[in-house]
């Protein structure tokens, strides 16, 4: 979910929700040695990367610790973890090893500034791009394949035995977790155009994947039809065993990046072939991380505290 989490055990045993934008504050009841202790969990999230979630989490955790709280930070950014980097830590193991059953969560806890404890994350992923030169890029929400600037991206697309040349504004490939983001905006454009041409129509039902769906959905942005390009393969759903094949025809400026992090891209220039498919690695959602938090403190969570809406 690309969500750092601050878990706070209040000294006074009470918890109050916060109304701050991007913060979700809930209570969990934790049983410790026969006594039930309330545990406050604060999730800090946003609709895009690079807006300062990690800085908010780190500073909030330190401030609460200095006020006498016992604080654990869980870096739940499974695509681009950086809490440990921001705090100058060098963990020997991460949440990835815990989720794969290679170690216990207590083995990855590290001490941070002012006495806070951190569960560092590594890279846990839902979809995968592999280039013909061996480079790999994994993502949690979505991938973009296209041109770095606003010129048309030229490539050949192949899917389910068919292929054709394309000239478009790029291809967006989304997981279920990312289907309410960039992919959703493309369908908003389609519905807006339908409203102009057929005002009485509500438009077609919007395709959607659940967060746990192992499939991927792809959409071609603004495909252009000419003597040299086609637009028959413009959207589809990749089953777990399928792959989408893209071969670049751009002399330069072609890129592939994940989760909106354009600065961290793979070059996709003429001759490069990208094979995109669901990855074997799976991300674990927040409720599973909360269970891990209880295990780290030697407690058992006895009550779920929150439901995260898919339409944030």
N, C-alpha and C positions, 0 to 999 in steps of 0.2 A: 504494500500500500504506500510505499515511500513515506512513511510516517514515523518520526521519532516519538518516543513515548516517555513521559516522566511519571514514575510511580512514587507516590508520597504516602507514608504512614503518618497521619496527623497525631501530634502529641495529645490533643484534646479529645480525640476520638470522634470529631465531627467533620463533616465534609460539606462544602458549599460549591455548587456549580458555578462556572464562569461563563460570561456572555461574550468574551473576547472573540473576535473574528478568527476563524481557523483553529479554535481550541475546543475540544470536547472533553468535558470533565464529568466523570461518573464515579460511583462508589462500588466497591466490591467487598463482600464480607469474607474474611479470612479466618480460618480456625487454627489457632496456635496453642498447643498444649492444653486443649479443652476449653480455652476461652475464645470468643469471637471478637476479632479486632477489625474495625473498618479500614479499608485500604483505598485511598483516593488514587484514581488513574486519570491522568490528563494526556489526551492525544493532541498533537499539534500537526495539522495537515494543511495542504493547499492544493489548488487545481493545477499548478505548474511548478517546475523546479526553479531554484535560484532566487527565491523570494525571502530567504532568511529563516527558515524553520529551524535549522540546526543552531543558529545563534540564539534564537528564542529559547529553545530547549536547554542549551548549556547554561545560559544566564539564569533562567528560571530555576533550574535544578540547584545551582550554587546558592542563589538567594534563599531558597526554601531550606537548604541544609544549614545555612548560617542562622536561620530562625529556629533551629532546634528540631527540624524534621529529619526523618531518615529517608533518603532519596535514592532511587535506582533509576537510571536512564537506560531505556532500551532503544537502540538505534534500529528502527524497523524499516529504514530505507534499504530495501533489498535490491535496488538497482544501482545506487550510487552512494554507498555508506561513507560518512565522513565525520561523525561525532568524534571518533578517536583521533583523527587528524587534527581537528580544530583544537582539541584539548592537549595535543602533543603526546599522545599515548602510542605505544607500540605493542598491541595485544598479540599474544602467541597463538590464540585461537579465537574463533568468532562464532556468532549465532549459526552460521552455516554448518559448522561441525556438530553443533547441538541438534539441529533439525535433521541432520543425516544420521544421528545416533552414534556419532564417533566419540562424544564425550558428554559429560553432564553440564548443565548450565552453570553450576557453581565453579566449574573449571575455567570458564571464560570470563567470569566477573573480574573487572579490574578497578583499582582505586583511582579516583580522579581528584580534581581540586576541591579543597574544603571538605573532603571526606565523602563526597558523592561516590556511588558505585555505578559502573557502566557495563552494559551488555553490548559489546561492539558487534556490528553486522559486517558481513562480507557481501558477496553478490549472489542473490538468489533470483531466479529468472523464470519467465514464462515463455518467451519466444526467442528464436535464434536465427541469426544471419551468418552464413559462412561464405566467404569469397573464394574464388578459384585459386588464389595464391595462399590459402590456408588461414587467413585472418578470420576471426570470429567476433561477433558482437551480439550480446545478449541484452534483453530488455524486459521490463516488468509491465509497462503500459502499452507502448506502441513503438513502431519503427517508421522512419521516413526514408524513402529512396527517391532521389531526384537531383535537381541542380541546386548549387549553393546560392545562386542569385535568382532573380525573377524571370530568367529566360526559360524557354521550354526545355524539359528533360527529354532526351532521345534515347531509346532503349528498345530491346525486344523482350516481350513478356511471354512466358510459357506456363501453361497450367492444364492439367488433365489431357495431355496429348495434343493440345492446340497451341499455336504460337502466332504472334503477329508483331509488326513494328509499331511503336507508340511515339507520339509527341504529346506531352502532357505537362502538368504542373507537379508531377511526382506521384508516388504511390504511398499510401498510408496502410500499414499492417497493424492490427490491434488485437490485443488479448481481451478476454472478458472484463478484466479489471480496467482496461483503458477504453472500453467501448462507450463510456459516458463522457469522454474527453474530446480529443481532436476528431475522432471518427464521428461522434455525435454532431459536431458542427457541420460536417459535410452533408449529413442527412437534413440538417436545418436548411441548408441552401436549396436542396432538392425540393423540400416542402414549400419553401418560399416561391420557387419558380412555378410549382404546380398551382399555388394559390393565385398567381397572376393569370395563368392560362385557363384554369377551371376553378373559379372562386367558390362554387358550391361543393367542390370535392374536398374531403378531409385528407386526401392523399393515401398512398399505400401504407400498410403497417410497417413500422420501423423495425428492421432486423436488429436483434440484440443477443449478446452472449451473457450468460451469468458469469459471476466472478470465478466460479470453479470449473467452467467449461474448458476442456482441454484443446478446443479448436481455436483457430485464428480467423479473423475476418480482414479482407483487404478491399480497398477502394482506390480507383485511379482518379486523381484530381484533374478536372478540366481536360479530358482527352480531346485531341484535335484530329479531325479526319481530313486527309489530303491524299494526293497521289502516292505519297510515301508513308502514310501512317493510317492505322485502322483504330476502331473503337468497339470491338466485339467482346474482348475480355476486360471488363471495367470494374467488376466486383465479384466477390465469391467468398466462400468459407472453406478454409483448409482443415481437413480432417487430421487427426494425430499422425497418420502415416503419410500424408501428402506434403509436397513442397511447391513453392512458387519460385519460378526461375526467371531472373532478370539479367539481361546482358547489355552492358552499357554501350552506347554509340556516341558518347560525348567525348570530344578530344580532351577536355579539361573541365574542372568545376563540378563533377559529379560527386555526390556525397551520400553516405548512409549514416544516420545517427538515431539514437534511441531516447525515449522519454523526454524529448524536448531539449536535450543537452547537445546543441549544435556544435559547440566547441570541441566535443569529443567524438569525432567522426572517422569513418573509414572512407578513403578515396574510392570513387566509383567511376573511373574513366574508361575510355574506349578499350574494349576487350575484356574488361573485368566481368565476371559472372557471379551473381549473388544467388545463393540457394536459401530460401527462407522457409522455415518449418517450425512447428512446436518443439520446444526443447524438452529434454528428459527432466531437467531440474524443475522443481515446483516451489513457488513461494507459499509461505504460511501466513494466514491472515491474523488480525490483531487478537482475536479470542484465543488462538493457540499460543500466542506470545504471552498473554496474561496468565495462562496456565503454567507456562514456563517460569514466569516471575514468581508465582506461588511456590513452585518447586525450589526455586533458588533460595527462598527465605525459609524453607522447611515447613511451609504451610500448605493447606489445601483450600482452594477456592470453592466456596459453597454456594455462591450466588453470582449469576451473570449480571453485569452492570450496564450494558449498553448494546444497542443495535446500531450499526453504521448504515445509513441510507445509501443506496447505490447512486441516487441522484443527488449529489452534493452540490 
